[in-house]
Amino acid sequence: MSKFTVAGLVAWLFSGLILGFQAIATFMKMEDKMVWKSLTLMDFLDEGHLTWLDGISRGTLHTVIQFIVTMPLYLLLFLTGILFFILNRLTTHR
């Protein structure tokens, strides 16, 4: 297995773990209704690390980066795994 395949599998593993832990945490709430709270990159990064986003002009690049930062973490890791599998395919069959 190449390093891209391993990285893709690790990304998918962490994506599944995060999704599973979020589901367990949702079911363990003692409130009347269950509320799903998705983890994002903004939950893990300090606000000081994201101040550079304000310096980007309000265009397509700003929208794309804002979307990636606020995307649920399990989905971001799943898509990162797919990207690694595509990179593996492109680098091994030249």
Secondary structure, DSSP 8 states (H G I E B T S, - for coil): --HHHHHHHHHHHHHHHHHHHHHHHHHT--SSS------BHHHHS-GGGGTHHHHS-TTHHHHHHHHHHHSBHHHHHHHHHHHHHHHHHHHH--
